[in-house]
Structure formats: C-alpha cells, structure tokens
Amino acid sequence: MRATLANMAPQGFRAMWAELAEVGRDGGTGGYRRFAWTRTDAVLREWFTGQAEARGMDVVTDRAGNLWAWTVDPDAHGPGLVLGSHLDSVPDGGAFDGPLGVVSAFAALDLLRAAGQEPARPLGIACFGDEEGARFGVACAGSKLLTGALDADRARGLTDAEGTSMAEAMTQAGFDAAAVGPDEETLRRIGTFVELHVEQGRALVDTGAAVGVASSIWSHGRWRLDLRGRADHAGTTRLADRDDPMLALAAAVQEARAAAERAGTVATIGKLAVAPNGVNAIPSSVTAWLDARGDEADVRTVVAEVGAAAGVIPVEESWTGPTVFDAGLRDRLAAALGTDGVPAPVLPTGAGHDAGILAAAGVPTAMLFVRNPTGVSHSPAEHAEEADCLAGVAALARVVQELG
Ligand SMILES: [Zn+2]
C-alpha cells in the first residue's frame, strides 16, 4: 500500500488543536498544567475517547491507566501498529510536547481514509498517562507501570505536593488503583510503536528538514538532595552562628553546571522545596531535585560530584537507562520519509519518552521528531510551525503505509 496521499487538509488538524488549546491552560503564564489524575486529565481523556469514537475506534484502558484506541480488534487481527504519545504536561508546559503526537496520529488516520486507504493491520492510537511525572515525580509512570519498569506498590505510594498518594488520586478519578500493574495482554497487542514528538532541541533546524527520526535517547535520572540546617532569624542571628542549608544548595547548583560541562552531560536543579520558605527566616531545610542525562558513567560522576559539593548523598528517585531504537526500523522509516533518495535526518535526544520505555521492554519502537524553530520545550514558548506539524502528519501516514 504505497499509493500517493492527497495533500493534507489542515482543517482537521486545526480543529483538534483548537479543542485542546484551552484545556489546562494557565491564564497568567499561558502555559499548561495538565497533571495526572486531575480533573484536567479527565477532560483530556474524554477528549481522546471522543476523537477515537468519532473515527469508529474502540477505546480500552490498560491496567496502568493508559488509553488505547483501535481501528479493529488487535486480539483477533493483531498485533497492530500503534501511534500516539501523551496529553499531560510539565508545570507551565507548552502546547506541543505530547499532544502533537496524539493529534497527529488521529490526523494521519484521517489522511489515509480520505485517500481511501484503510490500514491493513489493526491501527492503535495510544494516550499514555502521567508521562511527565509532574505530580508524583516519576516520569513515564504510565508506560513504566505497563511494562513493569515501575513497581505498582511503589507507584501507589508516591505522593504529590499536597500529600495525596497516586492510589488516592487514581481512586478519586474513578480508576481502580488496586488493579494497577504490568499488563502483558496490552503489550502483546503492540507489534510496533511509533511516537511522533515535537523536537526538544534545535538539531532539525540545522538539517533544513521538517521531520526526523530518532536514533537514541540518553540515559537519565532524578535525584533528591535533602539539605538540613537550622531555622533562625534573618536579622538577629550572626553569620557565624548560622546553619544555612541554602549555602549547600548554591554549591550544588554551581557544581551541577560545572560537573556537567566537564563530563559532556546535562544536569539541572529546577525544583526546590524550602522550609519554612520565609523571606526573613534562615531555612531549616532545602530539598532540591537534580535531573541529569547523558552517558551513564558520566551521569553517575556528575551526581556524585554534586552530592559532594552539597555535603549529602543524593537519593535516586528514578533512573532510565539509555535507549537505542531498533536500527532496522529506524533506517526503514528514515528511507521512507526521505526525499529524492536522501533519508530523513536521524538524531539522538536527551529527553525521555514512553517510546523509550516500550523499546526497553522489547517492543519494536521508533520516534519521529517535528522541527522546533527555537528548540525551546517545557515552556509556554514551545512552538512548531503548522506546516511542519502537517508534514509530521503526512510522515505518520507514510509510516502506516510502510508498516501497516
Ligand atoms: Zn513528551
């Protein structure tokens, strides 16, 4: 099935994009706050289900809370080809990280059907839950629960900033927290998974291509630094008498940058909890979270150096090893998406994705990236031009022709 696709009509893509535009949007920053198992999350799940049903797809929720829309029964005719991504966001996130992959998957199916091409294999569109880990601190929680990479009991016990556990949040959202766990039945239905995602860097800008194919994902982890001191008065306590954990934090922040530069990795301290968090109080404690990505040995070195600078041993909260996507699949898609015999660009990324979790679990997996003109991501300024998004849709439709 390699018939030429009609030119993409932008209306369907635009309509879906417009429907999502205000969901979970913060009026002040313009960024998105779409966190797992919240009311906003429920609205996004309802939107996904509505889009699937409008296309005659059946939607099933797996034991990890991820949504799967299927054109035909994958148990009877599968395994199938699955497209998709996630709809949740980081705090004050952009519009594209996640939703672009889901919207583009629906639009790609529309494009194929407009050309009279129903996918030969069952086509699935996935909406992974809690990809960003913004609420409970573990990234790709939905896909990790699905594959067993995240222990179900540990997940249920994770708490958000208000002290609500994931189990409680799931229950409040009407999901059976007790049933959460690895889901072999769902995994068996996935013959191949292809996730389209906005690029989170500027590699494609330099190639001049709107769409590229992923080669690998760096290993990455999150660590917690528990810095203890003694609360005291900011005016009356002599400097020499202070035990101020903010100084250890400052050393940690500086060392994260310096150590990452030495190691050729990236490292970031972007989240803090300060107690008592008063302008006129020396803190009693500062909790800082360190995100580090790159080659595993280099990352471990950076984390140890940051801990030494701060005088603590960092507590590992999550770790994801490197992902190298299926080379045969990657090359096949790069060739299929190339022009004039020149393959589409192949590039690595420092961002984690559900595709990496599935690849690690043995699912043949590939990723497509859509050009991001500024490279900015996890920010309200995240952007992709509509023409590039439509090129991504056409690329996904081409993937279905190639693999479906
Ligand atoms: Zn994402």
Boltz pocket constraint, residues with backbone or C-beta under 6 A from the ligand:
constraints:
  - pocket:
      binder: B
      contacts: [[A, 86], [A, 97], [A, 98], [A, 131], [A, 197], [A, 352], [A, 353]]
      max_distance: 6.0
